[in-house]
């Protein structure tokens, strides 16, 4: 092989992979926030996991990316191992779509497709037209890459004997497919190269099938790398991918004559036969294992036992691998972390309430320590969001991320107000100040209303429930403001009557002010849901 041939093969693979990346970015841009919503919908059953895994893989054009998501979600506690196994099965099915696409005989139209795509990408009047243009450019480059790879293989004509060994000894083909896929980190590229060689008459189906099997083994390296340094649960998810594909290879090796016979019956074209062999392997393997998901998960847990002592500290859902693997999943991780932080702030309010009502001084350190955690987590979530912004994200996803980061600031301020309140309790306790029964009753009223507003606001974000968000923004916000004014006047009346001491009165007024400000931040949080609603319905 000459230097020119080597660089031609390398260039073909590069064009192919870059085309897939452009298609992936364009599909994710077109999907917008719907992809985040799809990822956010946790899979309650393995069958739903297969469907979502396949859909996400088709959208992001990477089974490795979907597998990394599954490993990361298990690590974060967003998915059980059983759910992740379903998603991984679906990822294997979804990746076969690319092979089916490249088997179509449309190489002669690759340049016109790129041309049309560039016109749309440069001169398109809407974002969707530009995204579509980018996708078409990627689609065209994919086929240009295939043409380049096919042309680069011509020098091997007459040396078919090199590859016939893969048919005579399938283990050599499996080893070659595994090594190549691990090297280029793309099972689609390996399948594309296999088809290119077959079209040039270098690879008969007997030799191509073992390479495809090795391709399915090689793609598991991404999950293995993603699980390095992660929890036992993440390692279990990675192991499930390896074992699932390994057992599938063993099953199909045992049934090789039947497998080959079925593939030959599907088409007379070698490119389509290879694509169909890839599809048949992954769909059949999924159908075989799907009914046995529960015992399969039990086997994985026996191989890699769970660590009962393993605990999550700091942010649970932020995984740097998601930023490059699937920005939509990373954005949803930000959403879940913001919600988790919101519930921590809600617990801080509960601790403040316990301090005042039960006169519990232990809550002072509790709230102060929690406030430090809130500040640290706010910083880490904001940094994660900034890192995500530096990568390719669609305009829709950027708006979503901006809303959550704004909400992050509101939650951090709620933590500050909770700390202010606990300092007032500490001052009240140190100076032996007391509230009247009426004052304590009014404290309870204000606390209950503010807590309800914050709790409902967080629930609205979690479920993207516009009705609940509107209740916080339009009803509870006004009720909190009205109650703050009414209780302030009532307290001044008590001061005038002499039933409350001036020192206690100052503390009480400050308590009302901080509660009212927490209500304002709860109102701001509810606006996140309105932003989502406008985005999903195309409103300005």
KOLNU-459411 format. One record per residue (C-alpha): residue number from 1; residue in three letters; x, y, z. Coordinates in nm, 3 decimals, padded with zeros to 5 digits. Layout:
<nodes>
{node NUM ALA {X Y Z}} ...
</nodes>
This chain:
<nodes>
{node 1 UNK {00.000 00.000 00.000}} {node 2 UNK {00.144 00.334 -00.106}} {node 3 UNK {00.137 00.653 00.101}} {node 4 UNK {-00.128 00.793 -00.135}} {node 5 UNK {-00.352 00.490 -00.078}} {node 6 UNK {-00.309 00.521 00.299}} {node 7 UNK {-00.408 00.887 00.303}} {node 8 UNK {-00.697 00.818 00.067}} {node 9 UNK {-00.835 00.557 00.309}} {node 10 UNK {-00.775 00.793 00.603}} {node 11 UNK {-00.943 01.079 00.419}} {node 12 UNK {-01.241 00.862 00.330}} {node 13 UNK {-01.287 00.759 00.693}} {node 14 UNK {-01.249 01.123 00.797}} {node 15 UNK {-01.515 01.241 00.550}} {node 16 UNK {-01.744 00.960 00.661}} {node 17 UNK {-01.707 01.040 01.033}} {node 18 UNK {-01.739 01.416 00.976}} {node 19 UNK {-02.053 01.357 00.772}} {node 20 UNK {-02.201 01.155 01.060}} {node 21 UNK {-02.109 01.435 01.304}} {node 22 UNK {-02.275 01.700 01.088}} {node 23 UNK {-02.587 01.484 01.056}} {node 24 UNK {-02.587 01.426 01.432}} {node 25 UNK {-02.557 01.797 01.512}} {node 26 UNK {-02.828 01.887 01.261}} {node 27 UNK {-03.070 01.622 01.387}} {node 28 UNK {-03.015 01.737 01.747}} {node 29 UNK {-03.067 02.100 01.642}} {node 30 UNK {-03.389 02.009 01.460}} {node 31 UNK {-03.509 01.807 01.759}} {node 32 UNK {-03.425 02.097 01.993}} {node 33 UNK {-03.558 02.060 02.344}} {node 34 UNK {-03.766 01.758 02.244}} {node 35 UNK {-03.452 01.545 02.265}} {node 36 UNK {-03.397 01.660 02.624}} {node 37 UNK {-03.758 01.572 02.703}} {node 38 UNK {-03.714 01.230 02.541}} {node 39 UNK {-03.402 01.161 02.747}} {node 40 UNK {-03.572 01.294 03.060}} {node 41 UNK {-03.857 01.044 03.028}} {node 42 UNK {-03.714 00.762 03.235}} {node 43 UNK {-03.781 00.417 03.099}} {node 44 UNK {-04.016 00.228 03.326}} {node 45 UNK {-03.980 -00.102 03.136}} {node 46 UNK {-03.703 -00.263 02.926}} {node 47 UNK {-03.925 -00.245 02.616}} {node 48 UNK {-03.960 00.134 02.654}} {node 49 UNK {-03.587 00.147 02.717}} {node 50 UNK {-03.522 -00.026 02.384}} {node 51 UNK {-03.749 00.220 02.202}} {node 52 UNK {-03.594 00.529 02.363}} {node 53 UNK {-03.241 00.390 02.320}} {node 54 UNK {-03.304 00.333 01.949}} {node 55 UNK {-03.466 00.676 01.896}} {node 56 UNK {-03.190 00.864 02.077}} {node 57 UNK {-02.923 00.673 01.882}} {node 58 UNK {-03.088 00.759 01.551}} {node 59 UNK {-03.102 01.126 01.656}} {node 60 UNK {-02.746 01.156 01.783}} {node 61 UNK {-02.609 00.907 01.526}} {node 62 UNK {-02.396 00.734 01.788}} {node 63 UNK {-02.466 00.417 01.978}} {node 64 UNK {-02.154 00.495 02.183}} {node 65 UNK {-02.307 00.828 02.287}} {node 66 UNK {-02.630 00.660 02.395}} {node 67 UNK {-02.436 00.396 02.588}} {node 68 UNK {-02.231 00.664 02.765}} {node 69 UNK {-02.561 00.830 02.861}} {node 70 UNK {-02.692 00.504 03.004}} {node 71 UNK {-02.373 00.447 03.206}} {node 72 UNK {-02.381 00.808 03.330}} {node 73 UNK {-02.749 00.788 03.424}} {node 74 UNK {-02.691 00.469 03.624}} {node 75 UNK {-02.396 00.638 03.794}} {node 76 UNK {-02.621 00.934 03.883}} {node 77 UNK {-02.908 00.718 04.005}} {node 78 UNK {-03.137 00.836 03.724}} {node 79 UNK {-03.174 00.484 03.588}} {node 80 UNK {-03.172 00.140 03.737}} {node 81 UNK {-02.943 -00.118 03.582}} {node 82 UNK {-03.247 -00.294 03.438}} {node 83 UNK {-03.360 00.025 03.263}} {node 84 UNK {-03.009 00.089 03.133}} {node 85 UNK {-02.989 -00.260 02.982}} {node 86 UNK {-03.302 -00.181 02.777}} {node 87 UNK {-03.150 00.147 02.656}} {node 88 UNK {-02.824 -00.027 02.560}} {node 89 UNK {-03.018 -00.288 02.361}} {node 90 UNK {-03.201 -00.005 02.185}} {node 91 UNK {-02.873 00.170 02.108}} {node 92 UNK {-02.750 -00.143 01.930}} {node 93 UNK {-03.069 -00.148 01.721}} {node 94 UNK {-03.057 00.226 01.647}} {node 95 UNK {-02.701 00.220 01.514}} {node 96 UNK {-02.804 -00.018 01.232}} {node 97 UNK {-02.997 00.268 01.066}} {node 98 UNK {-02.668 00.424 00.951}} {node 99 UNK {-02.562 00.099 00.786}} {node 100 UNK {-02.894 00.080 00.602}} {node 101 UNK {-02.850 00.438 00.478}} {node 102 UNK {-02.502 00.382 00.337}} {node 103 UNK {-02.618 00.069 00.154}} {node 104 UNK {-02.837 00.283 -00.074}} {node 105 UNK {-02.694 00.341 -00.421}} {node 106 UNK {-02.697 00.720 -00.411}} {node 107 UNK {-02.321 00.790 -00.426}} {node 108 UNK {-02.365 00.968 -00.762}} {node 109 UNK {-02.593 01.220 -00.592}} {node 110 UNK {-02.353 01.295 -00.303}} {node 111 UNK {-02.218 01.620 -00.452}} {node 112 UNK {-02.562 01.756 -00.551}} {node 113 UNK {-02.684 01.677 -00.198}} {node 114 UNK {-02.387 01.868 -00.051}} {node 115 UNK {-02.458 02.156 -00.290}} {node 116 UNK {-02.826 02.180 -00.194}} {node 117 UNK {-02.730 02.150 00.171}} {node 118 UNK {-02.480 02.436 00.146}} {node 119 UNK {-02.739 02.659 -00.023}} {node 120 UNK {-02.984 02.596 00.261}} {node 121 UNK {-02.716 02.629 00.530}} {node 122 UNK {-02.586 02.962 00.394}} {node 123 UNK {-02.897 03.124 00.248}} {node 124 UNK {-03.174 02.962 00.450}} {node 125 UNK {-03.414 03.215 00.600}} {node 126 UNK {-03.506 03.016 00.909}} {node 127 UNK {-03.306 02.821 01.164}} {node 128 UNK {-03.481 02.499 01.060}} {node 129 UNK {-03.374 02.552 00.698}} {node 130 UNK {-03.015 02.608 00.807}} {node 131 UNK {-03.023 02.299 01.031}} {node 132 UNK {-03.168 02.095 00.744}} {node 133 UNK {-02.893 02.228 00.517}} {node 134 UNK {-02.623 02.120 00.761}} {node 135 UNK {-02.784 01.777 00.783}} {node 136 UNK {-02.785 01.741 00.403}} {node 137 UNK {-02.419 01.844 00.385}} {node 138 UNK {-02.339 01.576 00.643}} {node 139 UNK {-02.547 01.320 00.451}} {node 140 UNK {-02.363 01.401 00.128}} {node 141 UNK {-02.020 01.391 00.293}} {node 142 UNK {-02.104 01.050 00.436}} {node 143 UNK {-02.146 00.914 00.082}} {node 144 UNK {-01.840 01.101 -00.046}} {node 145 UNK {-01.646 00.930 00.230}} {node 146 UNK {-01.786 00.594 00.118}} {node 147 UNK {-01.684 00.665 -00.245}} {node 148 UNK {-01.335 00.767 -00.135}} {node 149 UNK {-01.296 00.453 00.076}} {node 150 UNK {-01.416 00.232 -00.211}} {node 151 UNK {-01.175 00.396 -00.459}} {node 152 UNK {-00.886 00.362 -00.215}} {node 153 UNK {-00.938 -00.016 -00.201}} {node 154 UNK {-00.884 -00.077 -00.572}} {node 155 UNK {-00.513 -00.142 -00.527}} {node 156 UNK {-00.609 -00.459 -00.333}} {node 157 UNK {-00.790 -00.618 -00.627}} {node 158 UNK {-00.632 -00.950 -00.699}} {node 159 UNK {-00.538 -00.991 -00.331}} {node 160 UNK {-00.874 -01.123 -00.211}} {node 161 UNK {-00.688 -01.414 -00.055}} {node 162 UNK {-00.584 -01.180 00.230}} {node 163 UNK {-00.944 -01.145 00.342}} {node 164 UNK {-01.070 -01.493 00.259}} {node 165 UNK {-00.901 -01.607 00.580}} {node 166 UNK {-01.170 -01.418 00.775}} {node 167 UNK {-01.427 -01.655 00.628}} {node 168 UNK {-01.223 -01.966 00.693}} {node 169 UNK {-01.137 -01.856 01.047}} {node 170 UNK {-01.415 -01.628 01.181}} {node 171 UNK {-01.214 -01.549 01.494}} {node 172 UNK {-00.961 -01.357 01.283}} {node 173 UNK {-01.244 -01.150 01.135}} {node 174 UNK {-01.393 -01.086 01.478}} {node 175 UNK {-01.052 -00.976 01.604}} {node 176 UNK {-01.004 -00.745 01.305}} {node 177 UNK {-01.350 -00.588 01.345}} {node 178 UNK {-01.302 -00.543 01.718}} {node 179 UNK {-00.960 -00.381 01.682}} {node 180 UNK {-01.067 -00.145 01.401}} {node 181 UNK {-01.378 -00.029 01.586}} {node 182 UNK {-01.181 00.031 01.904}} {node 183 UNK {-00.930 00.231 01.700}} {node 184 UNK {-01.175 00.462 01.516}} {node 185 UNK {-01.428 00.469 01.804}} {node 186 UNK {-01.717 00.428 01.560}} {node 187 UNK {-01.900 00.110 01.470}} {node 188 UNK {-02.062 00.291 01.176}} {node 189 UNK {-01.719 00.368 01.029}} {node 190 UNK {-01.620 00.001 01.054}} {node 191 UNK {-01.942 -00.106 00.883}} {node 192 UNK {-01.887 00.159 00.615}} {node 193 UNK {-01.532 00.040 00.551}} {node 194 UNK {-01.653 -00.321 00.537}} {node 195 UNK {-01.916 -00.232 00.278}} {node 196 UNK {-01.658 -00.035 00.077}} {node 197 UNK {-01.427 -00.337 00.065}} {node 198 UNK {-01.713 -00.571 -00.024}} {node 199 UNK {-01.829 -00.347 -00.311}} {node 200 UNK {-01.475 -00.366 -00.456}} {node 201 UNK {-01.500 -00.746 -00.448}} {node 202 UNK {-01.244 -00.782 -00.172}} {node 203 UNK {-01.474 -00.923 00.096}} {node 204 UNK {-01.726 -01.200 00.038}} {node 205 UNK {-02.016 -01.222 00.282}} {node 206 UNK {-01.843 -01.513 00.463}} {node 207 UNK {-01.557 -01.279 00.557}} {node 208 UNK {-01.767 -00.968 00.618}} {node 209 UNK {-01.999 -01.124 00.879}} {node 210 UNK {-01.721 -01.198 01.134}} {node 211 UNK {-01.596 -00.837 01.095}} {node 212 UNK {-01.948 -00.715 01.175}} {node 213 UNK {-01.950 -00.932 01.487}} {node 214 UNK {-01.618 -00.784 01.592}} {node 215 UNK {-01.759 -00.438 01.522}} {node 216 UNK {-02.031 -00.502 01.782}} {node 217 UNK {-01.769 -00.610 02.034}} {node 218 UNK {-01.538 -00.316 01.963}} {node 219 UNK {-01.809 -00.057 02.020}} {node 220 UNK {-01.833 -00.163 02.386}} {node 221 UNK {-01.495 00.002 02.456}} {node 222 UNK {-01.669 00.340 02.490}} {node 223 UNK {-01.887 00.216 02.774}} {node 224 UNK {-01.583 00.060 02.942}} {node 225 UNK {-01.391 00.390 02.921}} {node 226 UNK {-01.695 00.581 03.055}} {node 227 UNK {-01.710 00.354 03.360}} {node 228 UNK {-01.343 00.395 03.458}} {node 229 UNK {-01.328 00.565 03.796}} {node 230 UNK {-01.709 00.556 03.824}} {node 231 UNK {-01.929 00.374 04.075}} {node 232 UNK {-01.996 00.001 04.085}} {node 233 UNK {-02.338 00.064 03.931}} {node 234 UNK {-02.178 00.237 03.631}} {node 235 UNK {-01.934 -00.052 03.591}} {node 236 UNK {-02.231 -00.291 03.598}} {node 237 UNK {-02.395 -00.096 03.313}} {node 238 UNK {-02.075 -00.109 03.107}} {node 239 UNK {-02.036 -00.480 03.178}} {node 240 UNK {-02.393 -00.544 03.063}} {node 241 UNK {-02.308 -00.391 02.725}} {node 242 UNK {-01.997 -00.607 02.688}} {node 243 UNK {-02.169 -00.928 02.798}} {node 244 UNK {-02.480 -00.862 02.588}} {node 245 UNK {-02.276 -00.823 02.268}} {node 246 UNK {-02.033 -01.103 02.357}} {node 247 UNK {-02.313 -01.355 02.414}} {node 248 UNK {-02.475 -01.238 02.092}} {node 249 UNK {-02.153 -01.309 01.900}} {node 250 UNK {-02.134 -01.657 02.054}} {node 251 UNK {-02.496 -01.732 01.961}} {node 252 UNK {-02.452 -01.618 01.601}} {node 253 UNK {-02.122 -01.800 01.561}} {node 254 UNK {-02.299 -02.121 01.660}} {node 255 UNK {-02.575 -02.049 01.408}} {node 256 UNK {-02.346 -01.915 01.133}} {node 257 UNK {-02.476 -02.131 00.845}} {node 258 UNK {-02.839 -02.039 00.917}} {node 259 UNK {-02.744 -01.672 00.975}} {node 260 UNK {-02.565 -01.654 00.639}} {node 261 UNK {-02.854 -01.828 00.460}} {node 262 UNK {-03.109 -01.578 00.597}} {node 263 UNK {-02.889 -01.279 00.503}} {node 264 UNK {-02.840 -01.408 00.147}} {node 265 UNK {-03.217 -01.439 00.111}} {node 266 UNK {-03.271 -01.071 00.198}} {node 267 UNK {-03.093 -00.921 -00.106}} {node 268 UNK {-02.868 -00.992 -00.404}} {node 269 UNK {-02.662 -00.676 -00.344}} {node 270 UNK {-02.351 -00.727 -00.125}} {node 271 UNK {-02.376 -00.380 00.035}} {node 272 UNK {-02.738 -00.439 00.135}} {node 273 UNK {-02.655 -00.792 00.256}} {node 274 UNK {-02.391 -00.652 00.492}} {node 275 UNK {-02.627 -00.381 00.619}} {node 276 UNK {-02.900 -00.643 00.668}} {node 277 UNK {-02.658 -00.875 00.847}} {node 278 UNK {-02.574 -00.591 01.088}} {node 279 UNK {-02.943 -00.515 01.145}} {node 280 UNK {-03.039 -00.881 01.180}} {node 281 UNK {-02.766 -00.944 01.438}} {node 282 UNK {-02.869 -00.655 01.665}} {node 283 UNK {-03.247 -00.691 01.638}} {node 284 UNK {-03.238 -01.068 01.687}} {node 285 UNK {-02.996 -01.038 01.978}} {node 286 UNK {-03.228 -00.786 02.143}} {node 287 UNK {-03.534 -01.006 02.090}} {node 288 UNK {-03.349 -01.303 02.240}} {node 289 UNK {-03.238 -01.120 02.554}} {node 290 UNK {-03.534 -00.888 02.613}} {node 291 UNK {-03.755 -01.151 02.787}} {node 292 UNK {-03.460 -01.242 03.012}} {node 293 UNK {-03.366 -00.890 03.120}} {node 294 UNK {-03.427 -00.960 03.490}} {node 295 UNK {-03.205 -01.273 03.513}} {node 296 UNK {-02.947 -01.102 03.289}} {node 297 UNK {-02.930 -00.807 03.533}} {node 298 UNK {-02.901 -01.055 03.824}} {node 299 UNK {-02.607 -01.220 03.646}} {node 300 UNK {-02.432 -00.886 03.599}} {node 301 UNK {-02.475 -00.809 03.969}} {node 302 UNK {-02.322 -01.143 04.058}} {node 303 UNK {-02.023 -01.075 03.833}} {node 304 UNK {-01.981 -00.718 03.969}} {node 305 UNK {-02.150 -00.704 04.312}} {node 306 UNK {-02.300 -00.374 04.426}} {node 307 UNK {-02.117 -00.184 04.697}} {node 308 UNK {-02.355 -00.120 04.986}} {node 309 UNK {-02.117 00.140 05.127}} {node 310 UNK {-02.108 00.344 04.808}} {node 311 UNK {-02.254 00.689 04.859}} {node 312 UNK {-02.307 00.985 04.626}} {node 313 UNK {-02.153 01.314 04.737}} {node 314 UNK {-02.183 01.658 04.581}} {node 315 UNK {-02.376 01.692 04.255}} {node 316 UNK {-02.538 01.362 04.158}} {node 317 UNK {-02.630 01.418 03.796}} {node 318 UNK {-02.342 01.618 03.645}} {node 319 UNK {-02.123 01.395 03.430}} {node 320 UNK {-01.864 01.563 03.208}} {node 321 UNK {-01.887 01.274 02.959}} {node 322 UNK {-02.245 01.376 02.875}} {node 323 UNK {-02.134 01.718 02.748}} {node 324 UNK {-01.966 01.572 02.440}} {node 325 UNK {-02.176 01.255 02.414}} {node 326 UNK {-02.518 01.420 02.424}} {node 327 UNK {-02.562 01.792 02.507}} {node 328 UNK {-02.938 01.743 02.552}} {node 329 UNK {-02.873 01.485 02.823}} {node 330 UNK {-02.622 01.723 02.986}} {node 331 UNK {-02.885 02.001 02.986}} {node 332 UNK {-03.133 01.769 03.149}} {node 333 UNK {-02.869 01.680 03.409}} {node 334 UNK {-02.850 02.053 03.489}} {node 335 UNK {-03.229 02.060 03.526}} {node 336 UNK {-03.227 01.766 03.767}} {node 337 UNK {-02.940 01.914 03.968}} {node 338 UNK {-03.119 02.250 03.993}} {node 339 UNK {-03.430 02.070 04.116}} {node 340 UNK {-03.226 01.874 04.369}} {node 341 UNK {-03.069 02.197 04.492}} {node 342 UNK {-03.416 02.351 04.515}} {node 343 UNK {-03.530 02.072 04.744}} {node 344 UNK {-03.221 02.121 04.959}} {node 345 UNK {-03.320 02.488 04.995}} {node 346 UNK {-03.673 02.375 05.079}} {node 347 UNK {-03.532 02.154 05.355}} {node 348 UNK {-03.340 02.455 05.486}} {node 349 UNK {-03.673 02.636 05.528}} {node 350 UNK {-03.802 02.334 05.720}} {node 351 UNK {-03.499 02.354 05.951}} {node 352 UNK {-03.564 02.726 06.009}} {node 353 UNK {-03.924 02.647 06.096}} {node 354 UNK {-03.814 02.377 06.340}} {node 355 UNK {-03.572 02.620 06.507}} {node 356 UNK {-03.840 02.882 06.571}} {node 357 UNK {-04.130 02.651 06.656}} {node 358 UNK {-03.941 02.391 06.863}} {node 359 UNK {-03.667 02.627 06.984}} {node 360 UNK {-03.404 02.383 06.855}} {node 361 UNK {-03.054 02.543 06.854}} {node 362 UNK {-02.907 02.244 06.666}} {node 363 UNK {-03.070 02.386 06.355}} {node 364 UNK {-02.829 02.682 06.358}} {node 365 UNK {-02.527 02.472 06.254}} {node 366 UNK {-02.749 02.259 06.031}} {node 367 UNK {-02.867 02.555 05.825}} {node 368 UNK {-02.524 02.719 05.813}} {node 369 UNK {-02.360 02.397 05.692}} {node 370 UNK {-02.631 02.340 05.434}} {node 371 UNK {-02.590 02.695 05.307}} {node 372 UNK {-02.224 02.621 05.235}} {node 373 UNK {-02.329 02.312 05.040}} {node 374 UNK {-02.579 02.521 04.841}} {node 375 UNK {-02.311 02.776 04.752}} {node 376 UNK {-02.061 02.508 04.649}} {node 377 UNK {-02.317 02.319 04.440}} {node 378 UNK {-02.434 02.644 04.277}} {node 379 UNK {-02.076 02.710 04.171}} {node 380 UNK {-02.026 02.359 04.032}} {node 381 UNK {-02.357 02.355 03.842}} {node 382 UNK {-02.283 02.697 03.691}} {node 383 UNK {-01.937 02.580 03.581}} {node 384 UNK {-02.087 02.267 03.425}} {node 385 UNK {-02.342 02.478 03.236}} {node 386 UNK {-02.064 02.711 03.114}} {node 387 UNK {-01.865 02.414 02.989}} {node 388 UNK {-02.176 02.287 02.809}} {node 389 UNK {-02.227 02.627 02.644}} {node 390 UNK {-01.875 02.608 02.504}} {node 391 UNK {-01.975 02.296 02.310}} {node 392 UNK {-02.222 02.279 02.025}} {node 393 UNK {-02.574 02.334 02.157}} {node 394 UNK {-02.881 02.430 01.959}} {node 395 UNK {-03.045 02.768 02.017}} {node 396 UNK {-03.343 02.594 02.183}} {node 397 UNK {-03.116 02.406 02.421}} {node 398 UNK {-02.923 02.725 02.493}} {node 399 UNK {-03.247 02.900 02.596}} {node 400 UNK {-03.341 02.606 02.819}} {node 401 UNK {-02.999 02.610 02.982}} {node 402 UNK {-03.018 02.986 03.036}} {node 403 UNK {-03.352 02.950 03.216}} {node 404 UNK {-03.215 02.684 03.450}} {node 405 UNK {-02.902 02.885 03.529}} {node 406 UNK {-03.121 03.185 03.612}} {node 407 UNK {-03.324 02.960 03.841}} {node 408 UNK {-03.000 02.842 03.998}} {node 409 UNK {-02.933 03.199 04.111}} {node 410 UNK {-03.279 03.222 04.269}} {node 411 UNK {-03.225 02.900 04.465}} {node 412 UNK {-02.887 03.025 04.589}} {node 413 UNK {-03.058 03.344 04.714}} {node 414 UNK {-03.326 03.136 04.889}} {node 415 UNK {-03.044 02.964 05.075}} {node 416 UNK {-02.909 03.306 05.174}} {node 417 UNK {-03.249 03.412 05.307}} {node 418 UNK {-03.277 03.086 05.504}} {node 419 UNK {-02.941 03.167 05.661}} {node 420 UNK {-03.065 03.518 05.741}} {node 421 UNK {-03.368 03.366 05.914}} {node 422 UNK {-03.158 03.128 06.124}} {node 423 UNK {-02.939 03.422 06.228}} {node 424 UNK {-03.255 03.598 06.347}} {node 425 UNK {-03.347 03.292 06.550}} {node 426 UNK {-02.997 03.289 06.699}} {node 427 UNK {-03.027 03.660 06.789}} {node 428 UNK {-03.373 03.602 06.935}} {node 429 UNK {-03.245 03.312 07.146}} {node 430 UNK {-02.930 03.491 07.268}} {node 431 UNK {-03.128 03.799 07.372}} {node 432 UNK {-03.410 03.591 07.525}} {node 433 UNK {-03.674 03.750 07.305}} {node 434 UNK {-04.021 03.599 07.271}} {node 435 UNK {-04.301 03.624 07.021}} {node 436 UNK {-04.662 03.642 07.138}} {node 437 UNK {-04.900 03.355 07.052}} {node 438 UNK {-05.048 03.575 06.780}} {node 439 UNK {-04.699 03.648 06.648}} {node 440 UNK {-04.611 03.279 06.634}} {node 441 UNK {-04.940 03.200 06.462}} {node 442 UNK {-04.863 03.466 06.200}} {node 443 UNK {-04.511 03.325 06.159}} {node 444 UNK {-04.667 02.986 06.086}} {node 445 UNK {-04.909 03.137 05.834}} {node 446 UNK {-04.632 03.313 05.644}} {node 447 UNK {-04.405 03.008 05.653}} {node 448 UNK {-04.679 02.774 05.527}} {node 449 UNK {-04.765 03.002 05.234}} {node 450 UNK {-04.403 03.059 05.131}} {node 451 UNK {-04.315 02.690 05.162}} {node 452 UNK {-04.619 02.597 04.954}} {node 453 UNK {-04.515 02.846 04.686}} {node 454 UNK {-04.158 02.715 04.666}} {node 455 UNK {-04.265 02.350 04.677}} {node 456 UNK {-04.525 02.403 04.403}} {node 457 UNK {-04.274 02.596 04.192}} {node 458 UNK {-04.024 02.309 04.207}} {node 459 UNK {-04.300 02.059 04.126}} {node 460 UNK {-04.401 02.272 03.828}} {node 461 UNK {-04.042 02.265 03.696}} {node 462 UNK {-04.009 01.890 03.751}} {node 463 UNK {-04.329 01.812 03.561}} {node 464 UNK {-04.318 02.119 03.333}} {node 465 UNK {-04.672 02.189 03.455}} {node 466 UNK {-04.786 02.532 03.332}} {node 467 UNK {-05.098 02.537 03.551}} {node 468 UNK {-04.894 02.495 03.870}} {node 469 UNK {-04.641 02.752 03.751}} {node 470 UNK {-04.922 03.001 03.688}} {node 471 UNK {-05.062 02.936 04.034}} {node 472 UNK {-04.726 03.029 04.186}} {node 473 UNK {-04.673 03.331 03.961}} {node 474 UNK {-05.023 03.477 03.962}} {node 475 UNK {-05.194 03.358 04.281}} {node 476 UNK {-04.945 03.268 04.553}} {node 477 UNK {-04.711 03.558 04.473}} {node 478 UNK {-04.993 03.807 04.532}} {node 479 UNK {-05.107 03.622 04.843}} {node 480 UNK {-04.756 03.635 04.990}} {node 481 UNK {-04.722 04.008 04.919}} {node 482 UNK {-05.067 04.078 05.062}} {node 483 UNK {-04.999 03.864 05.372}} {node 484 UNK {-04.663 04.035 05.432}} {node 485 UNK {-04.831 04.377 05.428}} {node 486 UNK {-05.120 04.260 05.646}} {node 487 UNK {-04.898 04.093 05.905}} {node 488 UNK {-04.667 04.394 05.912}} {node 489 UNK {-04.965 04.620 05.997}} {node 490 UNK {-05.091 04.370 06.253}} {node 491 UNK {-04.750 04.364 06.419}} {node 492 UNK {-04.727 04.743 06.432}} {node 493 UNK {-05.070 04.741 06.597}} {node 494 UNK {-04.939 04.502 06.865}} {node 495 UNK {-04.639 04.724 06.920}} {node 496 UNK {-04.867 05.021 06.971}} {node 497 UNK {-05.074 04.824 07.221}} {node 498 UNK {-04.758 04.714 07.405}} {node 499 UNK {-04.826 04.341 07.368}} {node 500 UNK {-04.494 04.290 07.184}} {node 501 UNK {-04.148 04.421 07.273}} {node 502 UNK {-03.972 04.656 07.025}} {node 503 UNK {-03.664 04.427 07.002}} {node 504 UNK {-03.876 04.124 06.918}} {node 505 UNK {-04.071 04.344 06.679}} {node 506 UNK {-03.761 04.430 06.475}} {node 507 UNK {-03.678 04.058 06.440}} {node 508 UNK {-04.036 03.976 06.339}} {node 509 UNK {-04.042 04.246 06.067}} {node 510 UNK {-03.711 04.115 05.928}} {node 511 UNK {-03.857 03.763 05.923}} {node 512 UNK {-04.154 03.882 05.719}} {node 513 UNK {-03.922 04.062 05.474}} {node 514 UNK {-03.706 03.752 05.419}} {node 515 UNK {-04.012 03.531 05.372}} {node 516 UNK {-04.149 03.777 05.119}} {node 517 UNK {-03.820 03.773 04.927}} {node 518 UNK {-03.822 03.393 04.921}} {node 519 UNK {-04.170 03.417 04.770}} {node 520 UNK {-04.027 03.644 04.497}} {node 521 UNK {-03.760 03.387 04.413}} {node 522 UNK {-04.022 03.109 04.405}} {node 523 UNK {-04.213 03.330 04.159}} {node 524 UNK {-03.898 03.360 03.943}} {node 525 UNK {-03.856 02.982 03.945}} {node 526 UNK {-04.209 02.938 03.812}} {node 527 UNK {-04.115 03.154 03.512}} {node 528 UNK {-03.882 02.875 03.395}} {node 529 UNK {-04.189 02.667 03.310}} {node 530 UNK {-04.339 02.959 03.117}} {node 531 UNK {-04.013 02.982 02.921}} {node 532 UNK {-04.039 02.611 02.839}} {node 533 UNK {-04.402 02.651 02.731}} {node 534 UNK {-04.321 02.942 02.499}} {node 535 UNK {-04.028 02.750 02.352}} {node 536 UNK {-04.229 02.434 02.287}} {node 537 UNK {-04.518 02.624 02.134}} {node 538 UNK {-04.305 02.855 01.921}} {node 539 UNK {-04.417 03.170 02.100}} {node 540 UNK {-04.196 03.477 02.100}} 
</nodes>
